[in-house]
Amino acid sequence: MDRIRLVGGNELNGEIPISGAKNAALPLMIASLLTDEPLVLVNVPRLADVKQLERILENHGVDIAVHGRRRGDTDMGGQRITFTASDIVDTTAPYELVSTMRASFWVIGPLLAREGNARVSLPGGCAIGTRPVDFYLDGLRQLSAEIDIDGGYVVARAPGGRLKGANVRFPKVSVGATHVVMMAATLAEGTTIIENAAREPEVSNLAECLVAMGAKITGIGTERLVIEGVDKLNGAIHEVLPDRIETGTYAMAAAMTGGNVLLRNARPDLLQSALDVLSRAGSDITSEEGGLRIRRNGNGILPVDVETDPFPGFPTDLQAQFMALMTRSNGVSAIKETIFENRFMHVAELARFGAKIHVDGQTAHVTGVPELKGAQVMATDLRASVSLVIAGLAAKGETVVNRIYHLDRGFERLEDKLSRCGAEIERIAG
Ligand code: UD1
């Protein structure tokens, strides 16, 4: 299993290109199941999760073509990929393919909407809480689907072969349930209103793509989406938006090490709450043509209290990275996780660097220390893994991060991007 070895202490200086967002690319790829015409996606990141979803889509009969030359190692540009689901050959998403990635469960929406039936294994994914699928299933039931659980599979059927529009109100904001019900509603008979919809930029990115495919959706970017079902969707060309979590992660890495980094292609409007927090923590952040610049020269890291929230609040996917930063602040900060009930697995690993963190229920109290020391640590989930890299960048001596397959799921060429800015970091194969 690959590992990452790094030696901390260097400032980050230079440019980091921000890739297309994983959390937008995945639902966009799944939307290709809604039409028999080609869907061309631009700026698709090169990630293990994208590859895995390609396998799942191919199993349903989607033809996938990556355009142009396969780019070499030095090219950071995103991929342009055409997905054509002329015929859905199989409406089952099997356990072997679905169990490693929760988002693959989302195929249930388009399969049910287009084919009138779907059989999808209950999902796996990061171990950051129980992550049930009750909102998805209740939402689809509202759209008239009949649903059974059989042998670990969700078996869903639309009576008469077509879903019916309905009013759906989610009890809590859910990104995935919003994606699924919105996709399903595009081909349903009649109008669907989704209330308490997720407003995450990735939801809007998917909604805009669906509109380009002929869907009738209003209220995009608000908590009330109105979807008027149509008989058929067409192909489209659509661009994956830049990854706000990758942006925030590198911004926190630069805030941690000090230096001056331009995050190329980053869009500040996608993560304003996190940028505000970083400014309060002592970094200087400016928008400029081509991206976002972050600097921290000389001044220390200030403690800031943070609570995760659905968009536009502080994202849960940046909580671990921010905690890593706070381990070096010159005071005490409280970090409250409100989205997932078990998202503090990185605390024990950060402690291996000498961090002082005390967890009390959903809140972690972090007392900054003057120095972290390099350590052997273990990646536990996607975002937690990268928090260990951030800690390692500032720690004295050598750090080895084990089990980095989690990192490869969501961060494109992390070690390349960081080493180009002066970090001493390498991947050790095997
Ligand atoms: C997505 C993101 C993930 C991010 C999360 C929250 C992708 C691929 N993943 O995950 O990176 O951390 O949003 O921003 O985009 N819930 C239920 N029942 C349900 C569905 C959700 O109780 O049926 C709960 C979850 O347990 C959690 C909360 O709702 O407590 C929010 O989860 P949700 O927004 O659905 O997360 P995902 O879509 O899985």
Residues whose N, C-alpha, C, O or C-beta is under 5 A from the ligand:
A	BS01	UD1	N23 A103 R131 P132 V133 D134 F135 Y136 V173 S174 V175 G176 A177 T316 D317 I339 F340
